[in-house]
Amino acid sequence: MLSKLIRRNQSSSVVFIQQCMRSSVLNPSRTNDEIRFDSITTAYGYKSKYELYRGWAVFKLCSYTSLVNRLTQLLNISRTILGRSVFESIMRSTLYGHFVAGTDKSELKPIVERLSQHGVKLILDYSMESDVATDHLVTTAQSNHSIYDENLLKSLKNVQTASELSGSSAITAIKFTAFISPDVLQKLNQAVEQHPSDQQSLFELASKSSLISKHELIEIEHFIQRINRIVQEVKQHQGRVFIDAEQSYFQTAIHKLVLELQELYNRDRIIVYNTYQCYRKITLKTIQNDLARAKTKGFSIGFKLVRGAYMDQERKRAVELNTNDPIHPNFAATTQCYHQAFKEILKDAKNHPNQFHVFVASHNEDTVKFALRTMDEMNVKRNDGLVAFATLFGMCDYLTFPLAAVGYDAYKLAPYGPIDRLLPYLTRRAQENRAIFAKAEKDRQLHYKALRERN
Ligand SMILES: Cc1cc2nc3c(=O)[nH]c(=O)nc-3n(C[C@H](O)[C@H](O)[C@H](O)COP(=O)(O)OP(=O)(O)OC[C@H]3O[C@@H](n4cnc5c(N)ncnc54)[C@H](O)[C@@H]3O)c2cc1C
């Protein structure tokens, strides 16, 4: 019954998309001031009626705080009581269906094609991550390297899939915590923080540190080899890779390794992107240092600017350990850091052609408008290849699609993979949409408006 409904509505979606294309939704002659971030035709033209209904229902569900707070328990209980196949079909009709692009290449392909008709590209993220406190399964398996080697194979496959689906615009995203035990990564982080050095590599620092055992050093060596193997695969497929930023107790080591990779691989073009969390007090200084280092040493940097996803956890940890809170005191300070960082990167990108590129990875409409205004002020054109925009799959299409429609480089970051693997990600998405209710509310209302127009 459900699958019939999906099929019927997907075919009506195709007709609708064709109508939209005929009425020339793509309009590159619009000025930045004329871009409308409330156009339901542009934002949701690619969605079927069923998908619009599902989107509306998901945002409605996310607005019930008590439900979202207990989501992890609810999902676990439902899976046990309902059994795998019923649970999966409910997930496909709700959270998973809305926020995840599919399980494999065959499910991703039609989505890539539909989005590309609207000028929007997909960044593929085969979901894998772990954390010291939460991922007990991975932590206890730390002596067993096979899980990280398995993740390496999945990542290589992800790079190949992205290349097959998107060709030279292929981008994949990875998290380093999928390739090393979180405990060892945390120790490595401490080692780098104890003896910060631009002259010594991450491995050299680790090998001299009294914090790292011989066994752990071997694990670190394998970790660095795995990451290099992934970047080589990306290079071979002429793609690009985003390295995600994670918790601050990993991030100093992550950042150091990404810079080393950039120095090695970002020579003829940008392959490796680093992520900068603007909620951290040190971020603006870090960006300024990285820009200076790249200019001195002659390598390129891809910047992905985000606000940061682990704020509650970081603050709680700072209180527990009685250390300084690494996060800006308020949202306005984070935003100021984001906007200042964007300005400084753009200035250098303009003055040093082909050396710097920046992704505005944000759902914040004011930040997107700020970026557009700054580009106008600095006389940077949308097709100069200096700036791109990205939002998460299932969120804020009302930003991404209008940008793509006027010729900006616009992307959706799409997680994919088996349902079980994505449950933690889905809980985070629901929680984020609860936290940023005003934005989710706009998404919900626009879904509703689009649905009404289709009737
Ligand atoms: C393409 C893409 C890639 C991403 N990759 C990463 C990644 O690698 N690592 C990562 O950590 N995150 C990543 N994120 C998530 C991102 O960091 C944010 O959590 C998310 O996008 C919400 O921020 P926003 O800019 O979209 O805007 P908004 O929705 O306006 O941000 C609102 C949020 O800002 C938070 N906030 C930030 N600083 C403060 C503060 N000082 N005081 C109070 N509230 C504050 C609030 O919690 C609130 O929920 C990514 C996001 C996107 C779109």
The ligand as an SDF file (V2000), in Angstrom:
LIG
                    3D

 53 58  0  0  0  0  0  0  0  0999 V2000
   27.3310   20.7390    5.2220 C   0  0  0  0  0  0  0  0  0  0  0  0
   27.5150   20.7110    6.7130 C   0  0  0  0  0  0  0  0  0  0  0  0
   28.6130   20.0870    7.2590 C   0  0  0  0  0  0  0  0  0  0  0  0
   28.8010   20.0830    8.6450 C   0  0  0  0  0  0  0  0  0  0  0  0
   29.9280   19.4970    9.1730 N   0  0  0  0  0  0  0  0  0  0  0  0
   30.1720   19.6210   10.5080 C   0  0  0  0  0  0  0  0  0  0  0  0
   31.4000   19.1490   11.0660 C   0  0  0  0  0  0  0  0  0  0  0  0
   32.2650   18.6080   10.3830 O   0  0  0  0  0  0  0  0  0  0  0  0
   31.5930   19.3140   12.4070 N   0  0  0  0  0  0  0  0  0  0  0  0
   30.6730   19.9490   13.2180 C   0  0  0  0  0  0  0  0  0  0  0  0
   30.9180   20.1170   14.4170 O   0  0  0  0  0  0  0  0  0  0  0  0
   29.4940   20.3670   12.6990 N   0  0  0  0  0  0  0  0  0  0  0  0
   29.2260   20.2230   11.3860 C   0  0  0  0  0  0  0  0  0  0  0  0
   28.0310   20.6800   10.8770 N   0  0  0  0  0  0  0  0  0  0  0  0
   26.9560   21.1030   11.7990 C   0  0  0  0  0  0  0  0  0  0  0  0
   27.1120   22.5580   12.2060 C   0  0  0  0  0  0  0  0  0  0  0  0
   28.2490   22.6990   12.9950 O   0  0  0  0  0  0  0  0  0  0  0  0
   25.9080   23.0640   13.0160 C   0  0  0  0  0  0  0  0  0  0  0  0
   25.6860   22.2420   14.1170 O   0  0  0  0  0  0  0  0  0  0  0  0
   24.6230   23.1630   12.2600 C   0  0  0  0  0  0  0  0  0  0  0  0
   24.8030   23.3910   10.9010 O   0  0  0  0  0  0  0  0  0  0  0  0
   23.7660   24.3100   12.8770 C   0  0  0  0  0  0  0  0  0  0  0  0
   24.3960   25.5490   12.6980 O   0  0  0  0  0  0  0  0  0  0  0  0
   24.0080   26.5480   11.5020 P   0  0  0  0  0  0  0  0  0  0  0  0
   25.1290   27.4100   11.1070 O   0  0  0  0  0  0  0  0  0  0  0  0
   23.3920   25.7300   10.4370 O   0  0  0  0  0  0  0  0  0  0  0  0
   23.0420   27.6460   12.0150 O   0  0  0  0  0  0  0  0  0  0  0  0
   22.0690   27.8580   13.1470 P   0  0  0  0  0  0  0  0  0  0  0  0
   20.9980   26.8660   12.9810 O   0  0  0  0  0  0  0  0  0  0  0  0
   21.6970   29.2540   13.1560 O   0  0  0  0  0  0  0  0  0  0  0  0
   22.8740   27.5150   14.4510 O   0  0  0  0  0  0  0  0  0  0  0  0
   22.1300   27.3970   15.5890 C   0  0  0  0  0  0  0  0  0  0  0  0
   22.8870   26.6470   16.5770 C   0  0  0  0  0  0  0  0  0  0  0  0
   24.0530   27.3760   16.9520 O   0  0  0  0  0  0  0  0  0  0  0  0
   24.3790   26.8930   18.2060 C   0  0  0  0  0  0  0  0  0  0  0  0
   25.3830   27.7580   18.8290 N   0  0  0  0  0  0  0  0  0  0  0  0
   26.6320   27.8770   18.3130 C   0  0  0  0  0  0  0  0  0  0  0  0
   27.4070   28.6010   19.1210 N   0  0  0  0  0  0  0  0  0  0  0  0
   26.6430   28.9600   20.1780 C   0  0  0  0  0  0  0  0  0  0  0  0
   26.9330   29.6750   21.3680 C   0  0  0  0  0  0  0  0  0  0  0  0
   28.1440   30.1700   21.6100 N   0  0  0  0  0  0  0  0  0  0  0  0
   25.9340   29.8590   22.2610 N   0  0  0  0  0  0  0  0  0  0  0  0
   24.6990   29.3590   21.9870 C   0  0  0  0  0  0  0  0  0  0  0  0
   24.3900   28.6600   20.8980 N   0  0  0  0  0  0  0  0  0  0  0  0
   25.3580   28.4430   19.9940 C   0  0  0  0  0  0  0  0  0  0  0  0
   23.0860   26.6100   18.9240 C   0  0  0  0  0  0  0  0  0  0  0  0
   23.2430   25.3700   19.5520 O   0  0  0  0  0  0  0  0  0  0  0  0
   22.0690   26.4350   17.8130 C   0  0  0  0  0  0  0  0  0  0  0  0
   21.5530   25.1520   17.7850 O   0  0  0  0  0  0  0  0  0  0  0  0
   27.8410   20.7000    9.4990 C   0  0  0  0  0  0  0  0  0  0  0  0
   26.7390   21.3450    8.9400 C   0  0  0  0  0  0  0  0  0  0  0  0
   26.5710   21.3670    7.5680 C   0  0  0  0  0  0  0  0  0  0  0  0
   25.3740   22.0710    7.0010 C   0  0  0  0  0  0  0  0  0  0  0  0
  1  2  1  0
  2  3  1  0
  2 52  2  0
  3  4  2  0
  4  5  1  0
  4 50  1  0
  5  6  2  0
  6  7  1  0
  6 13  1  0
  7  8  2  0
  7  9  1  0
  9 10  1  0
 10 11  2  0
 10 12  1  0
 12 13  2  0
 13 14  1  0
 14 15  1  0
 14 50  1  0
 15 16  1  0
 16 17  1  0
 16 18  1  0
 18 19  1  0
 18 20  1  0
 20 21  1  0
 20 22  1  0
 22 23  1  0
 23 24  1  0
 24 25  2  0
 24 26  1  0
 24 27  1  0
 27 28  1  0
 28 29  2  0
 28 30  1  0
 28 31  1  0
 31 32  1  0
 32 33  1  0
 33 34  1  0
 33 48  1  0
 34 35  1  0
 35 36  1  0
 35 46  1  0
 36 37  1  0
 36 45  1  0
 37 38  2  0
 38 39  1  0
 39 40  1  0
 39 45  2  0
 40 41  1  0
 40 42  2  0
 42 43  1  0
 43 44  2  0
 44 45  1  0
 46 47  1  0
 46 48  1  0
 48 49  1  0
 50 51  2  0
 51 52  1  0
 52 53  1  0
M  END
$$$$
